[in-house]
Amino acid sequence: MVFVIEIPSQLPYIYADTQVSGAKDLLDRGLQIAIKRNIKVSPLIISTRDFVSAIAETAVTYKSQLIVLGKRRRTLLEKVFLSDISVKLKKKTGIDVIVSIN
């Protein structure tokens, strides 16, 4: 279970520090759900400027069988970008990708 903090190129890397608290809260909630369902997960927070490469490298390293992408309160444009990212991840890793639409 990975939370990726994507750092826009115009911002310094310290920007990631402002996002860690929310990432930890979300991962903690996900971890509790996984524990209740007896699912083994390894929570991880990654800060990067290259979202696709970070997810792909992590998925391959952890021998993931599935990649699930999601983001709350997406605009239509963000939904299109998530679809594009899912295609890139599938091509790069060969791992199935699901896009969560809330």
Order of alpha helices (4+ residues) and beta strands (2+ residues): beta-alpha-beta-alpha-beta-alpha-beta
